[in-house]
Amino acid sequence: MSDRTRFDDLADAAERYGGCSLDNYAVIRSVAENISTGFCRFLGAQGDVCVHLVPPQGAWTPRPYRSGAFSVSGSGFLPLGAISFGLAVKVSRTGDWTRLVLTCAKKGRHVEIAIANGPVFDLNLPLDADALQGVFEKLHAHLVAWFSDQADLYDNGDYGGRTIGFDLVHSDEGAS
């Protein structure tokens, strides 16, 4: 006769879930950190850091938030599912920053990345430099297109909107 109880079955299942949720967070955090550091290099901004990981919602300033940049921060119990983070990107020479919100979901051997109000694309695991280059190109194209489209709308008598899914802030720190 087994000494296992129904509670043991439940505890084993919860421990497995916990291991999967930690793996999910570690993979997505690694992807986010690689995007943050690599995108700054891709942009070629001289001198200061031009990309930070920031919270996906609420107030933010352009600075590193570490684990606070992720939607699961402070939740106590780490849920198993898609995780969002903010990507603060310096968009001017005078200290203007924008926050893109990205949501990542680990799906087998790849990560699905969705830009809020933008494209969705896949990134194979493990990460490689060529695949990340494609991500950087998509992020850059998304930002340039939004600013260009808004200016074009204005030139044609319309103010457009903020459908890109980000907000703008100004910071004198690091302005050149």
C-alpha positions, 0 to 999 in steps of 0.5 A: 500500500502506498503512503502517497496522498491526494495532497502529494499528487497536488503538491507534485503538480504544483511543483512541476508548474512552479518549475515551468513558470520559473523556466518561462520567466528566465527565458523571457527575461533573457530575450528581453535583456538581449533585445534591450542591449542589442537594440541600443547597439543596433540604433547606433546612438553615440554615448549613453544608453538609449534603451531600458527595460521599464514596466509595461504599465503605469508611470516610468522614467528612462532608467533600468528597472531590472525585475520590475520591468516585467508584468509578473513583478510583485505578483508573489506567485509566478504565473505560467503564461505570457509576460509583458515588459516595456522597452523605453527607447530614446527617440530624440537628441533632446531627451525624448523617450517612448515606451513600447510594450512587448508581450512574449510567450514561450511556445516550445522552441520559440518565443512569440513576441507581440508589439502592442498595436503592432506586428507579432513575430517569432524568435527561435530558441536558443537565441542567435545574433541573426534572429535578433537582428531581425527583431531590431529591424522590426522594432526600428521600422515600427517606430519610424513608421509611427512617427512618419505616419503621424507627421504625414497625417498632420501634413494632410490636416489630421492629428492622427492618434496614439495607436502605436501603444506607447507613450512619450516622456522627456528626460534631460538625463543623457540628452545630447 
